[in-house]
Every structure is written in C-alpha cells, then in structure tokens.
C-alpha cells in the first residue's frame, strides 16, 4: 500500500511539473494542456489520453494543489 501511494505521489509531482511547463509556454486552458500532453505522448496514470476534462479534474485534485507553484 505504501509503495502504491508513493507511485501515485511521484506521478502527481511529474504531471504538475509538466502542467507548469505547458503554462509557462503559454498554454492556459485544460484543453490546450491536454493536447500538449497528447503530442508528447503523456498518458494518465491508467494509460489513457488526457482530455480537457481530465486535466481540469487533475488540477482541482488535492494532490495537484499540494504541489502547484501557482500564485493566484
């Protein structure tokens, strides 16, 4: 169980870094970020493609909020 939690936390941290890099490159909407992830071949934890909806859900999750460096 502890290993699974660690893997999830590592995944969340990695995706937060990718989101922040996409935002720094000018991608502001969840859909734009999802398209960027698709172009890079990044998948969700379950191996699926990202959609605008899944990016938005991810960004509103407690895990993502914990690692975000957003000053809004």
PyMOL Python script that loads the backbone (N, CA, C, O; Angstrom):
from pymol import cmd

cmd.read_pdbstr("""\
ATOM      1  N   UNK A   1       0.822  -1.202   0.000  1.00  0.00           N
ATOM      2  CA  UNK A   1       0.000   0.000   0.000  1.00  0.00           C
ATOM      3  C   UNK A   1       0.861   1.258   0.000  1.00  0.00           C
ATOM      4  O   UNK A   1       0.569   2.212  -0.722  1.00  0.00           O
ATOM      5  N   UNK A   2       1.917   1.263   0.805  1.00  0.00           N
ATOM      6  CA  UNK A   2       2.793   2.441   0.872  1.00  0.00           C
ATOM      7  C   UNK A   2       3.489   2.668  -0.463  1.00  0.00           C
ATOM      8  O   UNK A   2       3.692   3.810  -0.874  1.00  0.00           O
ATOM      9  N   UNK A   3       3.854   1.585  -1.138  1.00  0.00           N
ATOM     10  CA  UNK A   3       4.524   1.730  -2.433  1.00  0.00           C
ATOM     11  C   UNK A   3       3.564   2.317  -3.469  1.00  0.00           C
ATOM     12  O   UNK A   3       3.961   3.157  -4.278  1.00  0.00           O
ATOM     13  N   UNK A   4       2.326   1.887  -3.448  1.00  0.00           N
ATOM     14  CA  UNK A   4       1.337   2.418  -4.390  1.00  0.00           C
ATOM     15  C   UNK A   4       1.142   3.908  -4.161  1.00  0.00           C
ATOM     16  O   UNK A   4       1.085   4.681  -5.117  1.00  0.00           O
ATOM     17  N   UNK A   5       1.040   4.317  -2.903  1.00  0.00           N
ATOM     18  CA  UNK A   5       0.881   5.729  -2.563  1.00  0.00           C
ATOM     19  C   UNK A   5       2.086   6.526  -3.061  1.00  0.00           C
ATOM     20  O   UNK A   5       1.926   7.628  -3.585  1.00  0.00           O
ATOM     21  N   UNK A   6       3.285   5.977  -2.901  1.00  0.00           N
ATOM     22  CA  UNK A   6       4.499   6.652  -3.360  1.00  0.00           C
ATOM     23  C   UNK A   6       4.484   6.800  -4.887  1.00  0.00           C
ATOM     24  O   UNK A   6       4.854   7.851  -5.412  1.00  0.00           O
ATOM     25  N   UNK A   7       4.060   5.758  -5.592  1.00  0.00           N
ATOM     26  CA  UNK A   7       3.988   5.819  -7.055  1.00  0.00           C
ATOM     27  C   UNK A   7       2.990   6.883  -7.499  1.00  0.00           C
ATOM     28  O   UNK A   7       3.244   7.614  -8.457  1.00  0.00           O
ATOM     29  N   UNK A   8       1.864   6.971  -6.810  1.00  0.00           N
ATOM     30  CA  UNK A   8       0.860   7.982  -7.148  1.00  0.00           C
ATOM     31  C   UNK A   8       1.420   9.378  -6.905  1.00  0.00           C
ATOM     32  O   UNK A   8       1.261  10.263  -7.746  1.00  0.00           O
ATOM     33  N   UNK A   9       2.066   9.582  -5.776  1.00  0.00           N
ATOM     34  CA  UNK A   9       2.645  10.896  -5.455  1.00  0.00           C
ATOM     35  C   UNK A   9       3.704  11.288  -6.486  1.00  0.00           C
ATOM     36  O   UNK A   9       3.769  12.451  -6.885  1.00  0.00           O
ATOM     37  N   UNK A  10       4.534  10.339  -6.922  1.00  0.00           N
ATOM     38  CA  UNK A  10       5.540  10.613  -7.951  1.00  0.00           C
ATOM     39  C   UNK A  10       4.873  11.000  -9.263  1.00  0.00           C
ATOM     40  O   UNK A  10       5.321  11.921  -9.946  1.00  0.00           O
ATOM     41  N   UNK A  11       3.806  10.298  -9.612  1.00  0.00           N
ATOM     42  CA  UNK A  11       3.071  10.621 -10.835  1.00  0.00           C
ATOM     43  C   UNK A  11       2.497  12.035 -10.751  1.00  0.00           C
ATOM     44  O   UNK A  11       2.619  12.813 -11.697  1.00  0.00           O
ATOM     45  N   UNK A  12       1.877  12.365  -9.631  1.00  0.00           N
ATOM     46  CA  UNK A  12       1.282  13.694  -9.452  1.00  0.00           C
ATOM     47  C   UNK A  12       2.351  14.769  -9.570  1.00  0.00           C
ATOM     48  O   UNK A  12       2.150  15.765 -10.266  1.00  0.00           O
ATOM     49  N   UNK A  13       3.479  14.584  -8.905  1.00  0.00           N
ATOM     50  CA  UNK A  13       4.564  15.579  -8.993  1.00  0.00           C
ATOM     51  C   UNK A  13       5.046  15.747 -10.430  1.00  0.00           C
ATOM     52  O   UNK A  13       5.282  16.868 -10.883  1.00  0.00           O
ATOM     53  N   UNK A  14       5.192  14.637 -11.145  1.00  0.00           N
ATOM     54  CA  UNK A  14       5.669  14.694 -12.536  1.00  0.00           C
ATOM     55  C   UNK A  14       4.675  15.440 -13.424  1.00  0.00           C
ATOM     56  O   UNK A  14       5.077  16.258 -14.250  1.00  0.00           O
ATOM     57  N   UNK A  15       3.390  15.166 -13.260  1.00  0.00           N
ATOM     58  CA  UNK A  15       2.381  15.825 -14.087  1.00  0.00           C
ATOM     59  C   UNK A  15       2.274  17.306 -13.729  1.00  0.00           C
ATOM     60  O   UNK A  15       2.068  18.135 -14.615  1.00  0.00           O
ATOM     61  N   UNK A  16       2.410  17.652 -12.455  1.00  0.00           N
ATOM     62  CA  UNK A  16       2.391  19.068 -12.054  1.00  0.00           C
ATOM     63  C   UNK A  16       3.537  19.808 -12.751  1.00  0.00           C
ATOM     64  O   UNK A  16       3.340  20.919 -13.245  1.00  0.00           O
ATOM     65  N   UNK A  17       4.711  19.215 -12.795  1.00  0.00           N
ATOM     66  CA  UNK A  17       5.844  19.839 -13.491  1.00  0.00           C
ATOM     67  C   UNK A  17       5.511  20.043 -14.962  1.00  0.00           C
ATOM     68  O   UNK A  17       5.800  21.097 -15.527  1.00  0.00           O
ATOM     69  N   UNK A  18       4.902  19.034 -15.581  1.00  0.00           N
ATOM     70  CA  UNK A  18       4.520  19.131 -16.999  1.00  0.00           C
ATOM     71  C   UNK A  18       3.461  20.212 -17.214  1.00  0.00           C
ATOM     72  O   UNK A  18       3.531  20.961 -18.189  1.00  0.00           O
ATOM     73  N   UNK A  19       2.488  20.297 -16.320  1.00  0.00           N
ATOM     74  CA  UNK A  19       1.445  21.331 -16.426  1.00  0.00           C
ATOM     75  C   UNK A  19       2.076  22.707 -16.323  1.00  0.00           C
ATOM     76  O   UNK A  19       1.778  23.591 -17.125  1.00  0.00           O
ATOM     77  N   UNK A  20       2.943  22.892 -15.344  1.00  0.00           N
ATOM     78  CA  UNK A  20       3.560  24.209 -15.163  1.00  0.00           C
ATOM     79  C   UNK A  20       4.450  24.586 -16.339  1.00  0.00           C
ATOM     80  O   UNK A  20       4.528  25.761 -16.697  1.00  0.00           O
ATOM     81  N   UNK A  21       5.122  23.611 -16.948  1.00  0.00           N
ATOM     82  CA  UNK A  21       5.920  23.880 -18.149  1.00  0.00           C
ATOM     83  C   UNK A  21       5.008  24.279 -19.313  1.00  0.00           C
ATOM     84  O   UNK A  21       5.327  25.193 -20.073  1.00  0.00           O
ATOM     85  N   UNK A  22       3.882  23.595 -19.446  1.00  0.00           N
ATOM     86  CA  UNK A  22       2.925  23.932 -20.509  1.00  0.00           C
ATOM     87  C   UNK A  22       2.374  25.337 -20.293  1.00  0.00           C
ATOM     88  O   UNK A  22       2.254  26.115 -21.240  1.00  0.00           O
ATOM     89  N   UNK A  23       2.042  25.659 -19.048  1.00  0.00           N
ATOM     90  CA  UNK A  23       1.527  27.005 -18.749  1.00  0.00           C
ATOM     91  C   UNK A  23       2.580  28.069 -19.034  1.00  0.00           C
ATOM     92  O   UNK A  23       2.258  29.140 -19.549  1.00  0.00           O
ATOM     93  N   UNK A  24       3.830  27.783 -18.705  1.00  0.00           N
ATOM     94  CA  UNK A  24       4.915  28.738 -18.970  1.00  0.00           C
ATOM     95  C   UNK A  24       5.100  28.960 -20.467  1.00  0.00           C
ATOM     96  O   UNK A  24       5.550  30.021 -20.899  1.00  0.00           O
ATOM     97  N   UNK A  25       4.745  27.946 -21.250  1.00  0.00           N
ATOM     98  CA  UNK A  25       4.841  28.050 -22.715  1.00  0.00           C
ATOM     99  C   UNK A  25       3.603  28.700 -23.326  1.00  0.00           C
ATOM    100  O   UNK A  25       3.496  28.815 -24.547  1.00  0.00           O
ATOM    101  N   UNK A  26       2.667  29.127 -22.474  1.00  0.00           N
ATOM    102  CA  UNK A  26       1.510  29.861 -22.963  1.00  0.00           C
ATOM    103  C   UNK A  26       0.212  29.082 -23.044  1.00  0.00           C
ATOM    104  O   UNK A  26      -0.810  29.632 -23.455  1.00  0.00           O
ATOM    105  N   UNK A  27       0.228  27.828 -22.667  1.00  0.00           N
ATOM    106  CA  UNK A  27      -0.998  27.034 -22.701  1.00  0.00           C
ATOM    107  C   UNK A  27      -1.773  27.281 -21.413  1.00  0.00           C
ATOM    108  O   UNK A  27      -1.311  26.941 -20.325  1.00  0.00           O
ATOM    109  N   UNK A  28      -2.943  27.871 -21.544  1.00  0.00           N
ATOM    110  CA  UNK A  28      -3.687  28.292 -20.359  1.00  0.00           C
ATOM    111  C   UNK A  28      -4.950  27.482 -20.085  1.00  0.00           C
ATOM    112  O   UNK A  28      -5.427  27.455 -18.951  1.00  0.00           O
ATOM    113  N   UNK A  29      -5.489  26.833 -21.084  1.00  0.00           N
ATOM    114  CA  UNK A  29      -6.741  26.101 -20.878  1.00  0.00           C
ATOM    115  C   UNK A  29      -6.448  24.612 -20.662  1.00  0.00           C
ATOM    116  O   UNK A  29      -5.451  24.093 -21.162  1.00  0.00           O
ATOM    117  N   UNK A  30      -7.309  23.943 -19.925  1.00  0.00           N
ATOM    118  CA  UNK A  30      -7.130  22.495 -19.765  1.00  0.00           C
ATOM    119  C   UNK A  30      -7.076  21.759 -21.109  1.00  0.00           C
ATOM    120  O   UNK A  30      -6.314  20.804 -21.261  1.00  0.00           O
ATOM    121  N   UNK A  31      -7.872  22.193 -22.073  1.00  0.00           N
ATOM    122  CA  UNK A  31      -7.858  21.534 -23.384  1.00  0.00           C
ATOM    123  C   UNK A  31      -6.511  21.705 -24.076  1.00  0.00           C
ATOM    124  O   UNK A  31      -5.999  20.755 -24.669  1.00  0.00           O
ATOM    125  N   UNK A  32      -5.931  22.900 -24.010  1.00  0.00           N
ATOM    126  CA  UNK A  32      -4.622  23.129 -24.626  1.00  0.00           C
ATOM    127  C   UNK A  32      -3.556  22.265 -23.962  1.00  0.00           C
ATOM    128  O   UNK A  32      -2.685  21.715 -24.636  1.00  0.00           O
ATOM    129  N   UNK A  33      -3.628  22.148 -22.651  1.00  0.00           N
ATOM    130  CA  UNK A  33      -2.662  21.316 -21.923  1.00  0.00           C
ATOM    131  C   UNK A  33      -2.860  19.850 -22.302  1.00  0.00           C
ATOM    132  O   UNK A  33      -1.881  19.129 -22.496  1.00  0.00           O
ATOM    133  N   UNK A  34      -4.102  19.401 -22.408  1.00  0.00           N
ATOM    134  CA  UNK A  34      -4.380  18.016 -22.812  1.00  0.00           C
ATOM    135  C   UNK A  34      -3.813  17.732 -24.200  1.00  0.00           C
ATOM    136  O   UNK A  34      -3.224  16.674 -24.420  1.00  0.00           O
ATOM    137  N   UNK A  35      -3.980  18.648 -25.120  1.00  0.00           N
ATOM    138  CA  UNK A  35      -3.446  18.471 -26.477  1.00  0.00           C
ATOM    139  C   UNK A  35      -1.926  18.423 -26.456  1.00  0.00           C
ATOM    140  O   UNK A  35      -1.315  17.652 -27.196  1.00  0.00           O
ATOM    141  N   UNK A  36      -1.317  19.243 -25.613  1.00  0.00           N
ATOM    142  CA  UNK A  36       0.140  19.244 -25.450  1.00  0.00           C
ATOM    143  C   UNK A  36       0.606  17.889 -24.912  1.00  0.00           C
ATOM    144  O   UNK A  36       1.572  17.315 -25.416  1.00  0.00           O
ATOM    145  N   UNK A  37      -0.086  17.380 -23.886  1.00  0.00           N
ATOM    146  CA  UNK A  37       0.261  16.076 -23.332  1.00  0.00           C
ATOM    147  C   UNK A  37       0.137  14.994 -24.393  1.00  0.00           C
ATOM    148  O   UNK A  37       0.996  14.118 -24.493  1.00  0.00           O
ATOM    149  N   UNK A  38      -0.924  15.050 -25.183  1.00  0.00           N
ATOM    150  CA  UNK A  38      -1.141  14.067 -26.239  1.00  0.00           C
ATOM    151  C   UNK A  38       0.012  14.102 -27.239  1.00  0.00           C
ATOM    152  O   UNK A  38       0.511  13.058 -27.659  1.00  0.00           O
ATOM    153  N   UNK A  39       0.430  15.306 -27.616  1.00  0.00           N
ATOM    154  CA  UNK A  39       1.525  15.455 -28.572  1.00  0.00           C
ATOM    155  C   UNK A  39       2.841  14.896 -28.008  1.00  0.00           C
ATOM    156  O   UNK A  39       3.676  14.385 -28.756  1.00  0.00           O
ATOM    157  N   UNK A  40       3.014  14.999 -26.695  1.00  0.00           N
ATOM    158  CA  UNK A  40       4.218  14.484 -26.045  1.00  0.00           C
ATOM    159  C   UNK A  40       4.132  12.998 -25.729  1.00  0.00           C
ATOM    160  O   UNK A  40       5.132  12.383 -25.359  1.00  0.00           O
ATOM    161  N   UNK A  41       2.958  12.424 -25.870  1.00  0.00           N
ATOM    162  CA  UNK A  41       2.776  11.021 -25.552  1.00  0.00           C
ATOM    163  C   UNK A  41       2.565  10.745 -24.068  1.00  0.00           C
ATOM    164  O   UNK A  41       2.677   9.599 -23.632  1.00  0.00           O
ATOM    165  N   UNK A  42       2.261  11.781 -23.287  1.00  0.00           N
ATOM    166  CA  UNK A  42       1.978  11.598 -21.862  1.00  0.00           C
ATOM    167  C   UNK A  42       0.578  11.035 -21.690  1.00  0.00           C
ATOM    168  O   UNK A  42      -0.365  11.476 -22.348  1.00  0.00           O
ATOM    169  N   UNK A  43       0.449  10.068 -20.813  1.00  0.00           N
ATOM    170  CA  UNK A  43      -0.857   9.478 -20.554  1.00  0.00           C
ATOM    171  C   UNK A  43      -1.221   9.648 -19.085  1.00  0.00           C
ATOM    172  O   UNK A  43      -0.385  10.000 -18.253  1.00  0.00           O
ATOM    173  N   UNK A  44      -2.479   9.393 -18.795  1.00  0.00           N
ATOM    174  CA  UNK A  44      -2.930   9.405 -17.402  1.00  0.00           C
ATOM    175  C   UNK A  44      -2.287   8.227 -16.684  1.00  0.00           C
ATOM    176  O   UNK A  44      -1.608   7.407 -17.303  1.00  0.00           O
ATOM    177  N   UNK A  45      -2.501   8.151 -15.400  1.00  0.00           N
ATOM    178  CA  UNK A  45      -1.936   7.059 -14.614  1.00  0.00           C
ATOM    179  C   UNK A  45      -2.436   5.702 -15.102  1.00  0.00           C
ATOM    180  O   UNK A  45      -1.751   4.689 -14.962  1.00  0.00           O
ATOM    181  N   UNK A  46      -3.618   5.697 -15.668  1.00  0.00           N
ATOM    182  CA  UNK A  46      -4.194   4.442 -16.188  1.00  0.00           C
ATOM    183  C   UNK A  46      -3.834   4.198 -17.649  1.00  0.00           C
ATOM    184  O   UNK A  46      -4.336   3.257 -18.263  1.00  0.00           O
ATOM    185  N   UNK A  47      -2.969   5.039 -18.207  1.00  0.00           N
ATOM    186  CA  UNK A  47      -2.510   4.844 -19.575  1.00  0.00           C
ATOM    187  C   UNK A  47      -3.425   5.419 -20.636  1.00  0.00           C
ATOM    188  O   UNK A  47      -3.268   5.118 -21.819  1.00  0.00           O
ATOM    189  N   UNK A  48      -4.373   6.234 -20.233  1.00  0.00           N
ATOM    190  CA  UNK A  48      -5.317   6.830 -21.186  1.00  0.00           C
ATOM    191  C   UNK A  48      -4.831   8.198 -21.647  1.00  0.00           C
ATOM    192  O   UNK A  48      -3.931   8.796 -21.056  1.00  0.00           O
ATOM    193  N   UNK A  49      -5.453   8.673 -22.718  1.00  0.00           N
ATOM    194  CA  UNK A  49      -5.154  10.015 -23.214  1.00  0.00           C
ATOM    195  C   UNK A  49      -5.781  11.053 -22.299  1.00  0.00           C
ATOM    196  O   UNK A  49      -6.835  10.816 -21.708  1.00  0.00           O
ATOM    197  N   UNK A  50      -5.136  12.198 -22.185  1.00  0.00           N
ATOM    198  CA  UNK A  50      -5.682  13.312 -21.417  1.00  0.00           C
ATOM    199  C   UNK A  50      -6.743  14.020 -22.239  1.00  0.00           C
ATOM    200  O   UNK A  50      -6.637  14.101 -23.463  1.00  0.00           O
ATOM    201  N   UNK A  51      -7.759  14.527 -21.572  1.00  0.00           N
ATOM    202  CA  UNK A  51      -8.761  15.392 -22.204  1.00  0.00           C
ATOM    203  C   UNK A  51      -8.787  16.675 -21.392  1.00  0.00           C
ATOM    204  O   UNK A  51      -8.208  16.743 -20.307  1.00  0.00           O
ATOM    205  N   UNK A  52      -9.448  17.677 -21.908  1.00  0.00           N
ATOM    206  CA  UNK A  52      -9.593  18.913 -21.142  1.00  0.00           C
ATOM    207  C   UNK A  52     -10.242  18.648 -19.798  1.00  0.00           C
ATOM    208  O   UNK A  52      -9.876  19.252 -18.789  1.00  0.00           O
ATOM    209  N   UNK A  53     -11.207  17.743 -19.792  1.00  0.00           N
ATOM    210  CA  UNK A  53     -11.901  17.405 -18.549  1.00  0.00           C
ATOM    211  C   UNK A  53     -10.978  16.717 -17.548  1.00  0.00           C
ATOM    212  O   UNK A  53     -11.013  17.026 -16.357  1.00  0.00           O
ATOM    213  N   UNK A  54     -10.147  15.778 -18.029  1.00  0.00           N
ATOM    214  CA  UNK A  54      -9.261  15.088 -17.092  1.00  0.00           C
ATOM    215  C   UNK A  54      -8.179  16.025 -16.561  1.00  0.00           C
ATOM    216  O   UNK A  54      -7.777  15.906 -15.404  1.00  0.00           O
ATOM    217  N   UNK A  55      -7.704  16.950 -17.385  1.00  0.00           N
ATOM    218  CA  UNK A  55      -6.729  17.943 -16.904  1.00  0.00           C
ATOM    219  C   UNK A  55      -7.381  18.819 -15.837  1.00  0.00           C
ATOM    220  O   UNK A  55      -6.788  19.064 -14.787  1.00  0.00           O
ATOM    221  N   UNK A  56      -8.594  19.288 -16.101  1.00  0.00           N
ATOM    222  CA  UNK A  56      -9.295  20.138 -15.128  1.00  0.00           C
ATOM    223  C   UNK A  56      -9.512  19.388 -13.814  1.00  0.00           C
ATOM    224  O   UNK A  56      -9.318  19.960 -12.742  1.00  0.00           O
ATOM    225  N   UNK A  57      -9.914  18.109 -13.881  1.00  0.00           N
ATOM    226  CA  UNK A  57     -10.101  17.305 -12.671  1.00  0.00           C
ATOM    227  C   UNK A  57      -8.781  17.140 -11.927  1.00  0.00           C
ATOM    228  O   UNK A  57      -8.729  17.247 -10.702  1.00  0.00           O
ATOM    229  N   UNK A  58      -7.725  16.881 -12.676  1.00  0.00           N
ATOM    230  CA  UNK A  58      -6.407  16.728 -12.057  1.00  0.00           C
ATOM    231  C   UNK A  58      -6.002  18.008 -11.330  1.00  0.00           C
ATOM    232  O   UNK A  58      -5.548  17.961 -10.187  1.00  0.00           O
ATOM    233  N   UNK A  59      -6.167  19.152 -11.999  1.00  0.00           N
ATOM    234  CA  UNK A  59      -5.749  20.424 -11.407  1.00  0.00           C
ATOM    235  C   UNK A  59      -6.545  20.785 -10.166  1.00  0.00           C
ATOM    236  O   UNK A  59      -6.046  21.507  -9.303  1.00  0.00           O
ATOM    237  N   UNK A  60      -7.773  20.295 -10.060  1.00  0.00           N
ATOM    238  CA  UNK A  60      -8.592  20.605  -8.887  1.00  0.00           C
ATOM    239  C   UNK A  60      -8.428  19.566  -7.770  1.00  0.00           C
ATOM    240  O   UNK A  60      -9.020  19.702  -6.699  1.00  0.00           O
ATOM    241  N   UNK A  61      -7.629  18.539  -8.024  1.00  0.00           N
ATOM    242  CA  UNK A  61      -7.436  17.493  -7.020  1.00  0.00           C
ATOM    243  C   UNK A  61      -6.538  17.987  -5.887  1.00  0.00           C
ATOM    244  O   UNK A  61      -5.658  18.819  -6.105  1.00  0.00           O
ATOM    245  N   UNK A  62      -6.763  17.475  -4.681  1.00  0.00           N
ATOM    246  CA  UNK A  62      -5.921  17.869  -3.546  1.00  0.00           C
ATOM    247  C   UNK A  62      -4.437  17.577  -3.780  1.00  0.00           C
ATOM    248  O   UNK A  62      -3.575  18.356  -3.371  1.00  0.00           O
ATOM    249  N   UNK A  63      -4.143  16.459  -4.436  1.00  0.00           N
ATOM    250  CA  UNK A  63      -2.750  16.109  -4.705  1.00  0.00           C
ATOM    251  C   UNK A  63      -2.063  17.129  -5.593  1.00  0.00           C
ATOM    252  O   UNK A  63      -0.945  17.555  -5.303  1.00  0.00           O
ATOM    253  N   UNK A  64      -2.719  17.522  -6.666  1.00  0.00           N
ATOM    254  CA  UNK A  64      -2.128  18.507  -7.571  1.00  0.00           C
ATOM    255  C   UNK A  64      -1.990  19.851  -6.880  1.00  0.00           C
ATOM    256  O   UNK A  64      -0.976  20.531  -7.039  1.00  0.00           O
ATOM    257  N   UNK A  65      -2.997  20.238  -6.117  1.00  0.00           N
ATOM    258  CA  UNK A  65      -2.938  21.526  -5.413  1.00  0.00           C
ATOM    259  C   UNK A  65      -1.778  21.571  -4.429  1.00  0.00           C
ATOM    260  O   UNK A  65      -1.197  22.630  -4.192  1.00  0.00           O
ATOM    261  N   UNK A  66      -1.446  20.431  -3.864  1.00  0.00           N
ATOM    262  CA  UNK A  66      -0.362  20.355  -2.888  1.00  0.00           C
ATOM    263  C   UNK A  66       0.989  20.709  -3.523  1.00  0.00           C
ATOM    264  O   UNK A  66       1.859  21.268  -2.854  1.00  0.00           O
ATOM    265  N   UNK A  67       1.166  20.390  -4.795  1.00  0.00           N
ATOM    266  CA  UNK A  67       2.464  20.587  -5.462  1.00  0.00           C
ATOM    267  C   UNK A  67       2.518  21.785  -6.407  1.00  0.00           C
ATOM    268  O   UNK A  67       3.589  22.128  -6.907  1.00  0.00           O
ATOM    269  N   UNK A  68       1.399  22.409  -6.650  1.00  0.00           N
ATOM    270  CA  UNK A  68       1.376  23.530  -7.602  1.00  0.00           C
ATOM    271  C   UNK A  68       2.117  24.753  -7.065  1.00  0.00           C
ATOM    272  O   UNK A  68       2.079  25.039  -5.868  1.00  0.00           O
ATOM    273  N   UNK A  69       2.790  25.469  -7.964  1.00  0.00           N
ATOM    274  CA  UNK A  69       3.507  26.699  -7.627  1.00  0.00           C
ATOM    275  C   UNK A  69       2.786  27.905  -8.205  1.00  0.00           C
ATOM    276  O   UNK A  69       3.420  28.820  -8.731  1.00  0.00           O
ATOM    277  N   UNK A  70       1.465  27.907  -8.109  1.00  0.00           N
ATOM    278  CA  UNK A  70       0.661  28.985  -8.691  1.00  0.00           C
ATOM    279  C   UNK A  70       0.405  30.041  -7.613  1.00  0.00           C
ATOM    280  O   UNK A  70       0.061  29.723  -6.474  1.00  0.00           O
ATOM    281  N   UNK A  71       0.579  31.289  -8.000  1.00  0.00           N
ATOM    282  CA  UNK A  71       0.338  32.382  -7.047  1.00  0.00           C
ATOM    283  C   UNK A  71      -0.842  33.207  -7.517  1.00  0.00           C
ATOM    284  O   UNK A  71      -0.702  34.387  -7.839  1.00  0.00           O
ATOM    285  N   UNK A  72      -2.011  32.574  -7.554  1.00  0.00           N
ATOM    286  CA  UNK A  72      -3.244  33.275  -7.960  1.00  0.00           C
ATOM    287  C   UNK A  72      -4.040  33.672  -6.766  1.00  0.00           C
ATOM    288  O   UNK A  72      -5.106  34.271  -6.907  1.00  0.00           O
TER     289      UNK A  72
END
""", "prot")
cmd.dss("prot")
cmd.show_as("cartoon", "prot")
cmd.util.cbc("prot")
cmd.orient("prot")
